[in-house]
């Protein structure tokens, strides 16, 4: 470090030396030992400032460029050496408990549970189905009563911060008991019989109103989809086709099914474009979804629905068969929708007949005519329309068939706990369970106390299965299950757990266990192949969600929502999260360029986000897909509505908050804490979130803090005076030209690419 | 993050310097007298009130009793009606669930305790002292106001459920199941404690410090089970009244429910109650629906119906006051039950027009300084959040807390000087 001394003396000590310590920094006294983490951090700051050109300040004498470059090179080399030395010290993972999401995922994979509630990515949030403020009353989520895990800079995996309490232990025991119950099949009655079910016209017998209902009596042997199903808040069930016969009950028995649909597309190209604005040049997309019947099989506001498959239909008017296999919960059922259908709420039989079949048109009865007369008129017009041959685009559904797939009985979730025959000794079952629950090889001595627990239960008169459940519950509340730690002598099993909790937020699967047992997992080629496999696995969705939440702090989304409007009605928050997931997952899958995080010529949209946020009408359907970004809204992750909303205060955007976010989360250069005499800024939304605002500061008016805010302001996106967050999301969509250079590889981010940080 | 650390370091430093004298001067000379056992009852509806008949025209102690509050005339000195108190929210019906938290369910995740409602906060304080930490009740209406600290709505019980909970012994099967559960959890804890101790031995010193939390959690849960379990064997009080028939209309059901609340307090079965009451077609000789009446459009019939419903709710608050005033407070060794019971009447939506400004709120009992029409600052820059009143109640209850939900402090003027 002594080779830097002349430069420092010439250019730095005047302000950061014995006489003055601007910014509380005194370089002549700053430790030169880079093995010390705080010294290292401070010198990294010096390097950043030099590279940025922020120091020496413009009003001071500037060093010659070569002289400055030499200082930068010297300092960068010292730092690189120090980082390399620090990396040699082996990192020791600290003991930590599972957080609540990891617990739920682990219970799912350990007990082979398939219930939809285990496929959620986030924590249970009170979900407002229709924007009227009434939230769902109860939840079947095993972690519904778990308090939020403590965060450390957005991360919920820091052992030091994850506290344990008796309240939590009681919750864990409760969750374990519940999940064991879910995994237990009722074997006394034998395999539940569920036959193949075949639904033909009329598949839907009530509603939904509009042309679809009016046409029903004229459809020979098929149901039709004519319009786009609507998003939450629109209160119409047009465009949703589910078998009415099971709409209230669901499929009845949980298990794997094959769903087969026979459908035909008609009039993809049609002469009625004047009134029906469908996309004539792209095939019709038929979407198959699953939905929870208990919250309304036809309800557009039902949040418990997920898309299973999407099929493009050939434009030949011929029936084709499509099928997909999936686990369906007892109370769920499939429904169909035309994903890229047109929608026009004013479309009616009368208008179609008037425009395209003028011979058959009659004028409507006068205003104030009796209801019956008006109904008769509408019926007459529908008859005219559908008997003359409907030339508009539509999908015909000829058949929906739901066939149970032959699976093992009792199911795997059951046999894993109680054995296939039902007379295996409890001690053996407990030992086998421990190998997976504790994620490593376990010998019988370690599980002896659990076998003894089961034996005592049996001695006290408990049935075998119940006694086993008590032992399993204890094992799931035990530190060996609930704490992640490196076990001496467990070899690759430690690595398997670290991998799986990093990429899946869950336990390792059979393949990882096998490789660990064979001692092969740590071989570089095997490891690389496993990471690729794990990223392609559906469990990796947890990684995608949690990485964006922790890194970009999208977990703050929803903490300061706009006061009302479509944000709630259309469940935009959920859409925003999924959009961020889609963008990031694609980046991971393609191993895309880091610069795509900042800017790209594409983005991911579905119809709802396109329509409500981006004001685009060229994206159809519920599934997110890659589309060209259209200036000025831009690509990249920084301008995603999720990021925009999470970094705004609910009413308008704040350059300070967004600037702090850019510095902290994106550039990795957190601003200094506010000086002590600065009032924290108050979010100005209906929902005040004191916890989230404590670290913000508006120092603009206070002369005591210009040095800190300057960098905040210059890094933040431009602020314009509009009063809606989402309008800002649009306006800020492209970075202002003058900010762009800061994000260019030649600019500030270069430090993180070239320095070994 | 850094500032927090610095602050903590400062506090630690300061603590070293002044710890001894402070501790000495603060040490109580003798063990403090046992804090009085407080109770909390919230009576609510889901549609607000007809404000012209609810809020007095004048402020102060000598206001003319408005039409809806007339049944409370005998207790004039014992309750206060507030003007200009609300949670500062917008959202009509969606604000009803925010009455006892000040937080709408949809934005709950941004608050450290989510939309935890006051009653559940108090219930946690009561703990195992009573058979039921809290009771969430309903009469011909959904009770939307009780939420746990994770934002889950507490399910409500009706008149029949309330009577059974208070006086009818759980059937032997349920009891046996509960006993078995306690025993099971006891042996589970024994077993994991055994394992935990052997795990502890394999840990490094730092990890051991972290792991101490787990050991403490096991022991803490054992202690809690030891407190909860005896309730199984404690007999429920003998029923002093026959089971009231349910479904005889809101008039009869609400009155019976209020009597049960008074009995529950008297028998110390619970100390925390929330009740939402509504309207069934035919009550008070009226036909229609509560929601319909609340959208009255100033039509005489609907306004009349609304006023009748609200007057009855207020009368039942008066009836509860009467019942509690008539009973000595044995638990607290003197005074009446009313002296140690806070009664709050209110709704998180002000009127049927979906306004959420100026909530109808009445406060009685609890030893507060009451007896007036308290007109709070009206201007938007000076308005006080209703959560301040909730914090006052929380502290009155004996919970040491400086904030509740969106509170900015307690509501001044409620304490006797």
Interface residues (C-beta under 8 A of the other chain):
Chain A: X94 X95 X96 X97 X125 X126 X128 X132 X133 X134 X135 X137 X138 X139 X144 X145 X146 X147 X148 X153 X159 X160 X163 X164 X165 X166 X168 X169 X170 X173 X449 X450 X453 X456 X457 X470 X473 X474 X477 X478 X479 X480 X482 X483 X485 X488 X558 X559 X560 X561 X563 X564 X568 X672 X673 X674 X676 X686 X687 X688 X689 X691 X692 X695
Chain B: X1 X2 X3 X6 X88 X89 X90 X91 X92 X93 X94 X95 X96 X97 X103 X104 X105 X106 X107 X108 X109 X110 X111 X112 X115 X144 X148 X149 X150 X151 X152 X153 X155 X184 X185 X187 X188 X191 X192 X194 X195 X196 X199 X202 X203 X206 X207 X210 X211 X213 X214 X216 X217 X218 X219 X220 X221 X223 X224 X406
